[in-house]
Amino acid sequence: MANSAYFVGWGTLSLINAGLAQSKGRSGLLWWLVSLFIGPLATLLIVVLPRESFN
């Protein structure tokens, strides 16, 4: 039971990270995949890295 809750939480975090990445002008799909492997560390990277600029 605890294992399934862990995976649901990790999957939810990866979806949140994808949306956050898209809001900062980054690839949601790429950050979703990265989040599946490094989870909360990906959240930190998305927040700390500057926005993508399209100049």
DSSP file (Angstrom, degrees, kcal/mol; ACC not computed):
  #  RESIDUE AA STRUCTURE BP1 BP2  ACC     N-H-->O    O-->H-N    N-H-->O    O-->H-N    TCO  KAPPA ALPHA  PHI   PSI    X-CA   Y-CA   Z-CA
    1    1 A M     >        0   0    0      0, 0.0     4,-1.6     0, 0.0     5,-0.1   0.000 360.0 360.0 360.0 -44.0    0.0    0.0    0.0
    2    2 A A  H  >  +     0   0    0      1,-0.2     4,-2.0     2,-0.2     5,-0.1   0.865 360.0  56.9 -66.1 -35.7    2.8    2.5    0.9
    3    3 A N  H  > S+     0   0    0      1,-0.2     4,-2.1     2,-0.2    -1,-0.2   0.896 105.3  50.0 -63.0 -40.1    4.6    1.7   -2.4
    4    4 A S  H  > S+     0   0    0      1,-0.2     4,-2.1     2,-0.2    -1,-0.2   0.878 109.7  50.9 -68.1 -36.1    1.6    2.7   -4.5
    5    5 A A  H  X S+     0   0    0     -4,-1.6     4,-2.3     2,-0.2    -1,-0.2   0.884 108.6  52.9 -66.2 -37.9    1.2    6.0   -2.6
    6    6 A Y  H  X S+     0   0    0     -4,-2.0     4,-2.4     2,-0.2    -2,-0.2   0.931 111.2  45.5 -61.5 -47.0    4.9    6.7   -3.2
    7    7 A F  H  X S+     0   0    0     -4,-2.1     4,-2.4     2,-0.2    -2,-0.2   0.863 111.5  52.0 -67.9 -36.2    4.5    6.1   -6.9
    8    8 A V  H  X S+     0   0    0     -4,-2.1     4,-2.3     2,-0.2    -1,-0.2   0.926 112.2  46.6 -64.6 -44.1    1.4    8.2   -7.1
    9    9 A G  H  X S+     0   0    0     -4,-2.3     4,-2.4     2,-0.2    -2,-0.2   0.908 112.9  48.6 -63.4 -43.3    3.1   11.1   -5.4
   10   10 A W  H  X S+     0   0    0     -4,-2.4     4,-1.9     2,-0.2    -2,-0.2   0.904 113.0  48.1 -64.8 -41.7    6.2   10.8   -7.6
   11   11 A G  H  X S+     0   0    0     -4,-2.4     4,-1.7     2,-0.2    -2,-0.2   0.888 110.9  50.7 -65.9 -39.8    4.0   10.8  -10.7
   12   12 A T  H  X S+     0   0    0     -4,-2.3     4,-2.3     1,-0.2    -2,-0.2   0.918 109.0  51.5 -63.7 -43.4    2.0   13.7   -9.5
   13   13 A L  H  X S+     0   0    0     -4,-2.4     4,-2.6     1,-0.2    -1,-0.2   0.887 107.0  53.8 -60.6 -39.2    5.2   15.7   -8.9
   14   14 A S  H  X S+     0   0    0     -4,-1.9     4,-1.8     1,-0.2    -1,-0.2   0.874 109.3  48.1 -65.1 -35.9    6.5   14.9  -12.4
   15   15 A L  H  X S+     0   0    0     -4,-1.7     4,-2.0     2,-0.2    -2,-0.2   0.892 111.1  50.1 -70.1 -39.7    3.2   16.3  -13.9
   16   16 A I  H  X S+     0   0    0     -4,-2.3     4,-2.5     1,-0.2    -2,-0.2   0.916 110.1  51.4 -62.4 -42.8    3.5   19.4  -11.7
   17   17 A N  H  X S+     0   0    0     -4,-2.6     4,-2.8     1,-0.2    -2,-0.2   0.881 106.6  53.8 -62.4 -38.5    7.1   19.9  -12.8
   18   18 A A  H  X S+     0   0    0     -4,-1.8     4,-2.2     2,-0.2    -1,-0.2   0.924 111.2  45.4 -62.5 -44.2    6.1   19.6  -16.5
   19   19 A G  H  X S+     0   0    0     -4,-2.0     4,-1.9     2,-0.2    -2,-0.2   0.900 113.2  49.9 -65.4 -41.0    3.5   22.3  -16.1
   20   20 A L  H  X S+     0   0    0     -4,-2.5     4,-0.9     2,-0.2    -2,-0.2   0.908 110.4  50.4 -63.6 -42.5    5.9   24.5  -14.2
   21   21 A A  H ><>S+     0   0    0     -4,-2.8     5,-2.6     1,-0.2     3,-0.8   0.914 109.4  50.8 -62.7 -43.1    8.6   24.0  -16.9
   22   22 A Q  H ><5S+     0   0    0     -4,-2.2     3,-1.6     1,-0.3    -1,-0.2   0.868 105.2  56.4 -63.2 -35.6    6.1   25.0  -19.6
   23   23 A S  H 3<5S+     0   0    0     -4,-1.9    -1,-0.3     1,-0.3    -2,-0.2   0.729 107.2  50.3 -69.0 -19.5    5.2   28.1  -17.7
   24   24 A K  T <<5S-     0   0    0     -4,-0.9    28,-2.1    -3,-0.8    -1,-0.3   0.249 126.1-100.4-100.5  11.6    8.9   29.1  -17.8
   25   25 A G  T < 5S+     0   0    0     -3,-1.6    -3,-0.2     1,-0.3     2,-0.2   0.707  82.7 123.5  82.1  21.3    9.2   28.5  -21.5
   26   26 A R  S   <S-     0   0    0     -5,-2.6     2,-0.6    -6,-0.1    -1,-0.3  -0.628  73.2 -80.4-109.4 170.2   10.8   25.1  -21.3
   27   27 A S     >  -     0   0    0     -2,-0.2     4,-2.1     1,-0.2     5,-0.2  -0.581  32.9-162.5 -73.9 116.3    9.9   21.7  -22.8
   28   28 A G  H  > S+     0   0    0     -2,-0.6     4,-2.0     2,-0.2    -1,-0.2   0.889  89.9  51.9 -65.0 -39.8    7.2   20.1  -20.6
   29   29 A L  H  > S+     0   0    0      2,-0.2     4,-2.1     1,-0.2    -1,-0.2   0.924 110.3  47.8 -64.8 -44.6    7.8   16.6  -22.0
   30   30 A L  H  > S+     0   0    0      1,-0.2     4,-2.4     2,-0.2    -2,-0.2   0.934 114.5  45.5 -62.3 -46.4   11.6   16.8  -21.4
   31   31 A W  H  X S+     0   0    0     -4,-2.1     4,-2.3     1,-0.2    -1,-0.2   0.796 108.7  57.2 -70.4 -27.2   11.1   18.0  -17.8
   32   32 A W  H  X S+     0   0    0     -4,-2.0     4,-1.4     2,-0.2    -1,-0.2   0.934 109.8  44.9 -64.0 -45.7    8.4   15.4  -17.2
   33   33 A L  H  X S+     0   0    0     -4,-2.1     4,-0.8     2,-0.2     3,-0.3   0.919 113.5  49.4 -64.3 -43.7   10.9   12.7  -18.2
   34   34 A V  H >X S+     0   0    0     -4,-2.4     4,-2.5     1,-0.2     3,-1.0   0.909 108.4  54.8 -60.4 -41.6   13.7   14.2  -16.1
   35   35 A S  H 3X S+     0   0    0     -4,-2.3     4,-1.8     1,-0.3    -1,-0.2   0.802  97.8  62.8 -64.7 -29.8   11.3   14.5  -13.1
   36   36 A L  H 3< S+     0   0    0     -4,-1.4    -1,-0.3    -3,-0.3    -2,-0.2   0.830 114.3  34.2 -63.5 -29.5   10.6   10.8  -13.3
   37   37 A F  H << S+     0   0    0     -3,-1.0    -2,-0.2    -4,-0.8    -1,-0.2   0.852 134.2  20.9 -94.1 -40.0   14.2   10.1  -12.6
   38   38 A I  H >< S+     0   0    0     -4,-2.5     3,-2.0     1,-0.2     4,-0.3   0.448  80.3 179.1-116.2   0.3   15.3   12.9  -10.2
   39   39 A G  T >X  +     0   0    0     -4,-1.8     4,-1.2    -5,-0.4     3,-1.2  -0.047  69.9  20.8  47.4-116.3   12.0   14.1   -8.8
   40   40 A P  H 3> S+     0   0    0      0, 0.0     4,-2.0     0, 0.0    -1,-0.3   0.778 120.1  61.8 -60.1 -28.6   12.3   16.9   -6.3
   41   41 A L  H <> S+     0   0    0     -3,-2.0     4,-2.2     1,-0.2    -2,-0.2   0.876 101.2  53.6 -64.5 -35.6   15.7   17.8   -7.5
   42   42 A A  H <> S+     0   0    0     -3,-1.2     4,-2.6    -4,-0.3    -1,-0.2   0.882 105.2  54.4 -64.3 -38.1   14.1   18.6  -10.9
   43   43 A T  H  X S+     0   0    0     -4,-1.2     4,-2.2     1,-0.2    -2,-0.2   0.932 108.4  48.7 -60.1 -45.9   11.6   20.9   -9.1
   44   44 A L  H  X S+     0   0    0     -4,-2.0     4,-2.5     1,-0.2     5,-0.2   0.917 111.7  49.2 -60.2 -44.2   14.5   22.8   -7.6
   45   45 A L  H  X S+     0   0    0     -4,-2.2     4,-2.6     1,-0.2    -2,-0.2   0.906 109.9  50.7 -63.1 -42.2   16.3   23.1  -11.0
   46   46 A I  H  < S+     0   0    0     -4,-2.6    -1,-0.2     1,-0.2    -2,-0.2   0.910 114.6  44.0 -62.2 -41.8   13.1   24.4  -12.7
   47   47 A V  H  < S+     0   0    0     -4,-2.2    -2,-0.2    -5,-0.2    -1,-0.2   0.892 118.2  42.7 -71.1 -40.1   12.6   27.0  -10.0
   48   48 A V  H  < S+     0   0    0     -4,-2.5    -2,-0.2    -5,-0.2    -3,-0.2   0.861  95.7  85.0 -79.2 -37.1   16.3   28.1   -9.8
   49   49 A L  S  < S-     0   0    0     -4,-2.6     3,-0.1    -5,-0.2     0, 0.0  -0.384  86.8-109.6 -67.4 142.6   17.1   28.2  -13.6
   50   50 A P        -     0   0    0      0, 0.0    -1,-0.1     0, 0.0    -2,-0.1  -0.224  42.2 -84.1 -68.2 162.6   16.2   31.5  -15.3
   51   51 A R        -     0   0    0      1,-0.1     2,-0.4   -28,-0.0   -26,-0.2  -0.288  46.5-104.6 -61.9 149.4   13.3   31.6  -17.8
   52   52 A E        -     0   0    0    -28,-2.1     2,-0.4    -3,-0.1    -1,-0.1  -0.628  37.3-151.4 -72.4 130.3   14.0   30.6  -21.4
   53   53 A S        -     0   0    0     -2,-0.4     2,-0.5    -3,-0.1   -28,-0.0  -0.885  10.7-156.3-108.1 141.8   14.2   33.7  -23.5
   54   54 A F              0   0    0     -2,-0.4    -2,-0.0     1,-0.2    -1,-0.0  -0.556 360.0 360.0-112.7  64.1   13.3   33.7  -27.2
   55   55 A N              0   0    0     -2,-0.5    -1,-0.2     0, 0.0    -2,-0.0   0.441 360.0 360.0 -85.3 360.0   15.2   36.7  -28.5
